[in-house]
Amino acid sequence: MLEAHLKEIIRDIPDFPQPGIIFKDITPVLKDQALCSQIVDAFVDRLGHMEIDVIAGIESRGFLFGMMLANRLNVPFIPIRKQGKLPFKTISESYKLEYGQATIEVHEDAFPAGTKVLLHDDLLATGGTVVAASKLIQKLGGTIAGYSFVISLDFLNSQGRLTRFSEDIISLVRY
C-alpha cells in the first residue's frame, strides 16, 4: 500500500522550523523516481472524476508533484508564490501563520475566469496558506475543482476550512 510505504520513507524533523513543530520531510521520497511516479499515478487515479483545467501549486513544495501531475494530465501549471517572487503583475492575499503573517501572489493573467483549478501542495497542516490560495483563485474568477496533498495532518482538522471552496480533498498520507 502506497500510504504505508510513504510513511516509512517520510522522515520527521523535530523542532523545525521552530520548537514544538514536527516537520514532515518529503525529500527522501524525491530520491526514488519509481515512488514519485507511483505518487503521480495515485493522484491521477483519484482525480478521475474531477474536471480540471489547470493545476496551481503552492510555493515551493507544491511545485514538485503539482508540475508532474499537470504534465501527466496535459493541463497548464500555475505557480502561487511568496510575495515579490513573480515577475509580472500580480494579485495577492495575506494570511496569518502560527508564527506570523505571510502574503502569496499569482499572476493576474494566470488563467481566464471560469477556469476549474486543482490546488496542489505537499502538505495540509493548519490550512492557512491553502485558504489564501483558494481566495486568490476566486479573485481571478476561477473555481476550485478540488485539492490534492501528499500529506494531511488530520489531527489539525483543517479540511473543514477547505470544504467551503470544494468538497474534493485528496491526501495520499494521513497523520
N, C-alpha and C positions, 0 to 999 in steps of 0.2 A: 504494500500500500504506500502510495506516494507521501501521504501525510506523516506516517511513521518514519519513513526514510529521511524526510526533510528534518524532522525533529531530532534525528540522530546527528545531522550534519550542521544545522544552525547552532551557533555557539552563543552562550550567554556571556556578556561582559558586564560584571557588576560595577556599579557606581560610575557609569558612563551615560550621558555626558555630565552627570552630576551625582552626588551621593544619594543613594536610595533607589536609583533607576537601574534596572537590569536590561541592558541593551541587547536586542536580538540581532546578531551579526550574520548576514547572509553571504558575506564574502567567501566563506568556504564552499558554498553552493556554486559560485561562479567559476570555480576551478574545474567543474565537472560538466563538460559540454553535453554529454548524454542526459544528465539530470536537468540541465537548463532546457533541453528540447522536450523532456517529459513535462516540465512545468508549463511550457507554452502549449503542448498538446492538451494538458488537463484544462487550461483556460479555454482553449478552442472548444473542447467537448462541452464545457459548462455554459459557454456563451451562445451555443447554437440557436437558442430560442429568441435571442435579442436582435433587434435591428440596430446596427451600429454604422454610423457614417464616418466617425473619426475616433481615435483614441487620444486622450490627453493624459500625459504623465506628469506627476508632481516631482519637482527637483529634490534631490538628484537621483535617488534610488528608484523612483518611479519611471525613470527613463530606461532602465536596464531591460526589464521584461516588457514594459509598455511598447518600446520600439520593436522588439522582436514579435510581439503579438500583432502590432499594426502591420508589419510586413507580412506575416502569415495570413492575416485577414484581408490583405490588399486594400487597406484604408490608410489615409494620412495619419501622421503622428503630430500632435501639438504639444510643445513643451510649456509647462507652467513653472515659472522660475521665481526665485527670490528677487526682491526689488532691485532694480538697477542692472540686471544681467541681460536683459533683452535689448537688441539694438534699435528696434523700430518703435513706433508709437504704441503705447500700452494702456491697458486699464488695470486697476489694482484693487486689492481687497486686503484690509488689515484685520488681524485677529489676535486673540490672546493665547499665549502659551502658558504651560505650567510655570515657566521661569522667565516670563517677559512678554513681549509683543513682537509680531513679525508682519511683513507685508509680502504678498505674492502678486505676480503680474502675468498677463498673457498679451500677446499682440492683438491690437484692436481688429485686425483683419484675419484672425486665426481661422475663422470659418464663417459661413453665412448663417443668418437667422434661420431657425427651423432645423438645424443640424442636430442629429442624435449622437450624443457623446458618451463613450465609455470612459470613466475616470479611473486611472490606474495608479497605484502606489505599492511599494513593497510591504508596508505595514500600516494597519489601522490600530492606533492607540487611543488617544482621547477624542480624535475626530476633528479637532480644530482646523487643521490645515485642509482636510478634505471638505469640510463645510465651506471654508473660504473659497476653495477651488470651485465648488459647486455654484456658489454665488457668482463667481467670475463667468462661468459658463452661461448662467442665466442672464447676466448683464449683456452678453453678446447675442442673446436671443436663442441660445441653444437649450436643448433639454437633456437631462441626464438619463441615458438609456440604462445605466447601471454602474456598478463599481466592481473592480477586481483588485484583490490584495493577495500577496503571497502569504502573509501572516496577519492574523487578527488576534488582538489581546482582548478576548471576550469578557474577561473579568472587569474590564473598564466600562462595559455597557455602552459603547459608542455607536453601535449600529442604529440605535434609536434616534440618534442625531441625524442620520442619513436618510431614513425612510421617508421623510417629507419630500425628498428630491427623487428617490427611486427605491422601490422595494427589492430590486435585483442587486444583491450584495454577495459576491463570491469571494471566499477565502479558502486557500488550499491547506493552511495550517492554523489550528485554533489552540490558543492557550487560555 
